Amino acid sequence: MQADRLGSMSQTPDSAVRTYIEHHRAAFLDDLTAWLRIPSVSAQPDHAPDVRHSADWLAAKLKETGFPTAEVWQTPGAPAVFAEWPSEDPDAPTVLVYGHHDVQPAAREDGWDSDPFEPVVRDNRLYARGAADDKGQVFFHTLGVRAHLAATGRTTPAVHLKLLIEGEEESGSAHFRALVEEQAGRLTADAVIVSDTGMWSEDTPTVCTGMRGLAECEIRLYGPDQDIHSGSFGGAVPNPATAAARLVAALHDDHARVAIPGFYDGIVELTGRERELFAELPFDEQRWLRTAKSHAAHGEAGHTTLERIWARPTAEVNGIGGGYQGPGNKTIIPATAMVKLSFRLVAGQDPDHIERAVRAWAADQVPAGIRCEIDFGSATRPCLTPLDHPALQSVARAMGRAFQGPVRFTREGGSGPAADLQEVLGAPVLFLGISVPSDGWHAPNEKVELALLLKGVETSAYLWDDLARNWRTAP
């Protein structure tokens, strides 16, 4: 590495980073390919040894990269990997990188053109399960930190650098929050970088500023003690299927706004600047509808489609049922009915408050003679980093240097474990990802664009020095 540093002295910092990456590109891809061959499918018990192998492989590779500490952390489920590389500057900020090393199930017969666990390069794209989600996006940090050291002449990163690479994200992160709480002392950080996300497109680099939270429930409605004859009793006793239908009908008002009292309490509204930035993105609604397999856009009045899926809370009916479902007719009043609901939450919303509001709303909607039971599952909190946060600006500058152009801002409509890190550690969450929609996460022929993967390496190389230089100016 010493020779690499000396060779970079006559170059600009950016050209030194690019030269280093180009010289080490082949070895980097060879290592990534070896990792992708490990079928670390956390959702399938038969692959538990492979998930452990993946964790062991990554820990060893991080030590080889230069991390003085690289450990496999056991959980009641799949193992995680923790690594740490302190900066020689004691006042440097501490940054934690999050990702995951487990992958979705995949088999050739699912529609893959090649073995999903035998990586192949075609047309400058690397095809394999995990290439984009998320091994490729985790692994670019290994070459990125080495390029950072080579270009700056440092022997340690400009920040206290930590990694937490989860092993069961693809199976629900069931033990992740408990792990973070248990290891909070070692995971303490000034900022969290999540590399498990993507960009708008190949030619529109973007930084995500937040993800929505999630609350889910099942409502079960009980009427008569058994199915009863609709001729003998219909119109004279309450029908739980009718109650379920009325419950669903009452979920939204005529403007597609959630009608549960208190649902919008405390939400952080979009700023005018954020709405302008969303509007600047090259969004083609008809193309988006084709991707959604839908024939029309619909949602809360007064908001664009991007605003609805990124920055507004929602209430969705995920399932509804009750009574006879077979062929023909069966003239009954059913004994039971059910509704499954999910709520996407935005910054300022508290899942506990949402649960109380839903319970109170449902109790008001259900008629006398119908017993209502509601079960809520585990919830995910929303996370949002303001546009003017210095750490977010560092991520945008680093990406702008790598892509040599402007960087725009997005949000994610989905939900993930990043909010647990924000809540437990009390640190802002930033998103650094280079995957694009065509990469096919969870689908056959998942791939990563090699040119973008190396841009991720380059962004990582610039980021640590930018954070170290600008963090002290943070309020």
C-alpha positions in Angstrom: 0.0 0.0 0.0 3.0 2.3 0.6 3.8 2.2 -3.1 0.3 3.1 -3.9 0.4 6.1 -1.7 3.7 7.4 -3.1 2.5 6.9 -6.6 -0.5 9.1 -5.9 1.4 12.1 -4.8 1.6 13.7 -8.3 -2.1 13.1 -8.8 -5.2 15.0 -7.7 -7.1 13.2 -4.9 -9.8 12.1 -7.3 -7.5 10.8 -9.9 -5.5 9.0 -7.2 -8.7 7.3 -6.0 -9.7 6.3 -9.6 -6.2 4.9 -10.3 -6.2 2.8 -7.2 -9.6 1.4 -8.0 -8.6 0.5 -11.5 -5.4 -1.2 -10.3 -7.4 -3.3 -7.8 -10.6 -3.8 -9.8 -9.9 -7.4 -10.9 -9.0 -8.6 -7.4 -12.1 -6.9 -5.9 -14.4 -8.6 -8.4 -12.8 -11.9 -7.8 -13.4 -11.6 -4.1 -17.0 -10.5 -4.5 -17.6 -13.4 -6.9 -16.3 -15.8 -4.3 -18.7 -14.3 -1.7 -21.6 -14.5 -4.1 -21.1 -18.2 -4.5 -22.1 -18.8 -0.9 -25.9 -19.4 -0.9 -26.6 -17.5 2.3 -30.4 -17.8 2.2 -31.5 -17.0 5.7 -35.2 -17.9 5.1 -34.4 -21.6 4.4 -33.2 -23.6 7.3 -31.2 -25.9 5.1 -28.9 -23.0 4.3 -28.1 -22.1 7.9 -24.5 -23.5 7.5 -24.1 -21.3 4.3 -25.2 -18.2 6.2 -22.6 -18.9 8.9 -20.0 -19.6 6.2 -20.9 -16.2 4.6 -20.4 -14.4 7.9 -17.1 -16.2 8.6 -15.9 -15.4 5.0 -16.8 -11.7 5.4 -15.1 -11.4 8.8 -11.9 -12.9 7.4 -12.0 -10.6 4.4 -12.5 -7.5 6.5 -9.4 -8.4 8.6 -7.5 -8.9 5.3 -8.7 -5.5 4.2 -7.2 -3.9 7.3 -9.9 -3.8 10.0 -8.2 -4.6 13.3 -11.5 -5.9 14.7 -13.8 -8.2 12.7 -16.1 -10.5 14.6 -19.0 -12.8 14.0 -21.9 -12.0 16.4 -24.3 -14.8 17.1 -28.0 -14.3 17.4 -30.9 -16.7 18.1 -31.2 -16.6 14.3 -28.5 -16.0 11.8 -25.1 -14.4 12.6 -24.1 -10.8 12.0 -20.7 -9.4 11.3 -19.2 -6.5 13.2 -15.9 -4.7 12.2 -14.2 -1.7 13.5 -11.2 0.4 12.3 -10.5 3.4 14.6 -9.0 6.6 13.2 -5.7 7.8 14.5 -7.5 11.1 15.1 -9.3 10.7 18.5 -11.7 13.6 17.7 -12.8 12.1 14.4 -16.5 11.3 14.0 -17.7 7.7 14.3 -19.6 6.2 11.4 -21.4 2.9 11.3 -22.1 1.2 7.9 -25.1 -1.1 7.9 -25.9 -3.8 5.3 -26.7 -7.5 5.2 -25.0 -10.6 3.9 -28.1 -12.9 3.6 -29.9 -13.2 0.3 -33.3 -14.2 -1.0 -34.0 -17.8 -2.2 -33.1 -18.5 -5.8 -33.0 -21.5 -8.1 -32.3 -21.9 -11.8 -35.9 -23.1 -12.4 -37.3 -19.8 -11.1 -36.4 -18.3 -14.5 -32.6 -17.6 -14.1 -30.6 -17.6 -17.3 -27.6 -19.0 -15.3 -27.0 -20.6 -11.9 -27.9 -17.8 -9.3 -25.0 -18.8 -7.1 -22.5 -19.1 -9.9 -21.8 -15.5 -10.8 -21.4 -14.5 -14.4 -20.5 -11.3 -16.2 -22.5 -10.4 -19.3 -22.5 -7.0 -21.0 -20.6 -5.4 -18.1 -23.2 -6.6 -15.6 -22.5 -9.1 -12.8 -25.4 -11.6 -12.5 -25.9 -13.5 -9.2 -28.2 -13.6 -6.2 -27.0 -10.9 -3.9 -25.1 -9.0 -6.5 -27.1 -5.8 -5.8 -29.1 -6.9 -2.7 -26.9 -6.6 -0.7 -23.5 -8.2 -1.0 -22.2 -6.0 -3.8 -23.3 -2.8 -2.0 -21.7 -4.0 1.3 -18.5 -5.1 -0.4 -17.8 -1.9 -2.2 -16.8 -0.4 1.1 -13.8 -2.7 1.4 -12.1 -1.3 -1.7 -13.4 2.1 -1.0 -11.6 2.4 2.4 -8.4 1.1 0.9 -8.6 3.7 -1.9 -9.3 6.4 0.7 -6.1 5.4 2.5 -4.0 5.2 -0.7 -5.2 8.6 -2.0 -4.7 10.4 1.3 -1.6 8.7 2.6 -3.3 7.8 5.8 -2.7 4.6 7.7 -6.2 4.7 9.3 -9.5 6.0 8.1 -10.3 9.7 8.6 -13.3 8.5 10.7 -13.8 5.9 13.3 -15.2 3.3 10.9 -17.6 0.5 12.0 -19.6 -2.1 10.0 -22.6 -4.0 11.1 -23.6 -6.6 8.5 -26.8 -8.4 9.4 -27.5 -12.0 8.6 -31.3 -12.2 8.5 -32.6 -9.1 6.8 -34.2 -11.1 4.1 -36.2 -13.1 6.7 -37.5 -10.2 8.7 -34.7 -9.1 10.9 -36.4 -10.9 13.8 -33.4 -10.5 16.2 -31.8 -7.4 14.8 -33.2 -4.8 17.3 -32.3 -7.0 20.2 -28.8 -7.3 18.9 -28.4 -3.6 18.5 -29.7 -3.0 22.0 -27.4 -5.6 23.4 -24.4 -4.2 21.6 -25.3 -0.6 21.7 -22.1 0.3 23.6 -19.9 -1.0 20.8 -22.2 0.3 18.0 -22.3 3.9 19.2 -21.9 6.2 16.3 -22.4 9.8 15.2 -24.0 8.7 11.9 -25.2 5.5 10.3 -24.6 4.8 6.6 -27.1 2.3 5.1 -25.9 0.6 2.0 -29.0 -1.4 1.2 -30.8 1.0 -1.2 -30.6 2.3 -4.7 -30.6 5.3 -7.1 -33.2 6.7 -9.4 -31.4 5.5 -12.5 -28.1 4.9 -14.2 -27.8 8.5 -15.3 -29.6 10.2 -12.3 -27.6 9.6 -9.2 -29.6 10.1 -6.1 -29.3 10.0 -2.3 -32.2 8.6 -0.2 -33.1 10.8 2.8 -35.6 8.5 4.6 -37.8 5.5 4.8 -41.3 5.0 6.0 -42.2 3.0 9.1 -44.7 0.2 9.2 -47.5 -1.1 11.5 -49.6 -4.1 10.7 -52.7 -5.6 12.3 -55.4 -8.3 11.9 -58.9 -7.5 13.0 -61.2 -10.4 13.7 -64.9 -9.9 14.0 -67.2 -12.4 15.8 -71.0 -12.4 15.5 -73.3 -15.5 16.1 -71.7 -18.5 17.7 -71.9 -20.4 14.4 -73.0 -19.8 10.8 -76.8 -19.3 10.8 -79.6 -19.3 8.2 -79.9 -15.9 6.5 -83.6 -16.4 5.9 -84.5 -17.1 9.5 -82.2 -14.5 11.0 -81.0 -12.1 8.3 -81.8 -8.5 8.9 -82.4 -9.2 12.6 -78.9 -9.9 13.9 -75.5 -8.2 13.1 -73.5 -9.8 10.3 -69.7 -9.8 10.9 -68.9 -9.8 7.2 -71.0 -6.7 6.8 -69.2 -5.1 9.7 -65.9 -5.9 8.1 -67.0 -4.3 4.8 -68.2 -1.2 6.7 -64.9 -1.1 8.6 -63.0 -1.1 5.4 -65.3 1.5 3.8 -64.7 3.8 6.8 -60.9 3.7 6.5 -60.6 6.6 4.1 -62.6 9.7 3.3 -63.7 10.9 -0.2 -60.3 12.4 -0.8 -58.4 9.2 0.0 -57.2 10.6 3.2 -57.0 8.1 6.2 -60.1 8.8 8.3 -58.8 7.3 11.6 -58.9 10.1 14.2 -55.5 11.2 15.3 -53.7 9.3 12.4 -51.9 12.3 11.2 -50.9 13.7 14.6 -47.3 15.0 14.6 -46.3 14.1 11.1 -43.4 16.0 9.5 -44.8 17.7 6.4 -42.9 18.0 3.2 -41.1 21.3 2.8 -41.6 23.3 -0.3 -37.9 22.6 -1.3 -38.5 18.9 -0.9 -41.5 19.0 -3.2 -39.5 21.0 -5.7 -36.7 18.4 -5.6 -39.2 15.5 -6.1 -40.7 17.4 -9.1 -37.3 17.7 -10.7 -36.9 14.0 -11.0 -37.6 12.5 -14.5 -40.7 10.7 -13.4 -42.8 9.0 -16.1 -46.1 8.1 -14.4 -47.3 5.9 -17.3 -44.1 3.9 -17.2 -44.4 3.7 -13.4 -48.0 2.4 -13.8 -46.8 -0.3 -16.1 -44.2 -1.4 -13.5 -47.0 -1.3 -10.9 -49.2 -3.5 -13.1 -51.9 -0.9 -12.4 -54.3 0.9 -14.8 -54.6 4.2 -12.8 -52.8 6.3 -10.2 -54.8 6.9 -7.0 -54.2 8.4 -3.6 -54.4 11.2 -1.1 -55.6 14.4 -2.9 -53.2 17.3 -3.1 -50.1 15.2 -3.5 -48.2 13.8 -6.5 -47.5 10.1 -6.9 -43.9 10.4 -5.7 -45.1 12.3 -2.6 -47.7 9.7 -1.9 -45.2 6.7 -2.0 -42.3 8.5 -0.3 -43.6 11.1 2.1 -47.2 10.4 3.0 -48.6 7.9 5.4 -51.0 5.2 4.2 -53.6 2.7 5.3 -54.0 -0.4 3.1 -56.3 -3.4 3.1 -54.1 -6.4 2.7 -56.8 -9.0 3.1 -60.5 -9.3 3.8 -62.6 -12.4 4.3 -65.5 -14.1 6.0 -68.3 -16.5 5.3 -68.8 -19.0 2.5 -66.1 -18.9 -0.2 -67.0 -22.0 -2.3 -68.8 -22.4 -5.6 -72.4 -21.5 -5.8 -74.3 -19.9 -2.9 -74.7 -20.7 0.7 -77.3 -18.4 2.3 -75.8 -17.8 5.7 -74.9 -15.2 8.1 -71.2 -16.1 8.9 -70.0 -16.4 12.4 -66.7 -14.6 11.8 -65.0 -12.2 9.4 -61.5 -10.7 9.3 -59.5 -7.8 7.9 -55.8 -7.4 7.6 -54.5 -3.8 7.5 -51.0 -2.2 7.2 -50.0 1.4 7.8 -46.9 3.0 6.3 -45.8 5.7 8.6 -43.7 8.9 8.0 -41.5 11.0 10.2 -43.3 12.2 13.3 -45.6 9.2 13.6 -45.3 6.8 16.5 -46.4 3.2 15.9 -47.7 3.0 19.5 -49.9 6.0 18.9 -51.2 4.5 15.7 -52.1 1.2 17.4 -54.1 3.1 20.1 -55.8 5.2 17.4 -56.7 2.1 15.3 -58.1 0.3 18.3 -60.3 3.3 19.3 -61.5 3.8 15.7 -62.4 0.1 15.2 -64.3 0.0 18.5 -66.4 3.0 17.3 -67.1 1.4 14.0 -68.2 -2.1 15.1 -71.9 -2.4 16.0 -73.3 -3.9 19.1 -73.4 -7.7 19.0 -70.1 -7.9 17.2 -67.0 -8.8 19.2 -63.8 -7.3 17.9 -60.3 -8.6 18.5 -57.2 -6.8 17.1 -53.6 -8.2 17.0 -50.7 -5.9 16.1 -47.4 -7.3 15.0 -44.0 -5.8 15.5 -43.6 -2.3 14.1 -40.9 -0.4 12.3 -40.4 3.3 12.9 -39.9 5.8 10.1 -36.6 7.6 9.7 -35.8 10.9 8.0 -32.6 13.0 7.7 -33.2 16.7 6.9 -31.7 17.9 3.7 -29.4 20.4 5.4 -27.8 17.8 7.7 -24.0 18.0 7.3 -23.6 14.2 7.1 -26.2 14.0 4.4 -24.4 16.8 2.5 -21.2 14.8 2.8 -22.8 11.8 1.2 -24.2 13.9 -1.7 -20.8 15.6 -2.3 -19.0 12.3 -2.3 -21.4 10.8 -4.8 -21.3 14.0 -6.9 -17.5 13.6 -7.1 -17.8 10.0 -8.1 -20.4 10.6 -10.8 -19.0 14.0 -11.8 -22.4 15.6 -11.8 -25.3 16.8 -9.8 -26.9 14.5 -7.2 -30.6 14.6 -6.4 -32.6 13.4 -3.4 -35.3 10.8 -3.0 -37.0 8.8 -0.3 -37.9 5.1 0.0 -41.6 4.1 0.2 -40.8 0.8 2.0 -39.6 0.1 5.5 -36.5 -1.5 7.0 -34.4 -2.0 10.1 -32.5 1.3 9.6 -35.0 2.9 11.9 -33.9 0.6 14.8 -30.4 1.9 14.4 -31.6 5.5 14.5 -33.8 4.9 17.5 -31.4 2.8 19.6 -28.2 4.6 18.8 -29.7 8.1 18.5 -27.8 8.8 15.3 -28.9 10.1 11.9 -29.3 7.6 9.2 -27.9 8.3 5.7 -28.4 6.1 2.6 -25.6 5.3 0.2 -26.6 2.9 -2.6 -25.8 2.5 -6.3 -28.4 -0.1 -7.3 -30.9 0.8 -10.0 -34.5 -0.5 -10.5 -33.5 -2.8 -13.4 -31.2 -4.8 -11.0 -34.1 -7.1 -10.1 -33.9 -7.4 -6.4 -35.6 -10.6 -5.2 -36.2 -11.6 -8.9 -34.6 -14.0 -11.3 -31.4 -12.7 -13.0 -30.5 -10.2 -10.2 -27.5 -8.2 -11.3 -25.4 -5.2 -10.6 -24.0 -2.8 -13.2 -20.3 -3.0 -12.8 -19.7 0.6 -13.7 -22.1 1.7 -11.0 -20.6 -0.7 -8.5 -17.2 0.9 -9.0 -18.9 4.3 -8.6 -20.0 3.1 -5.2 -16.4 2.2 -4.4 -15.3 5.7 -5.4 -18.1 7.4 -3.4 -17.0 5.4 -0.3 -13.4 6.5 -0.9 -14.4 10.1 -0.9 -16.9 10.0 1.9 -14.8 9.4 5.0 -12.5 12.4 4.5 -15.4 14.6 3.7 -17.2 13.6 6.8 -14.1 14.1 8.9 -13.5 17.6 7.5 -17.1 18.9 7.7 -18.5 17.1 10.8 -16.9 19.6 13.2 -18.9 22.4 11.6 -22.2 20.6 12.5 -24.5 22.4 14.9 
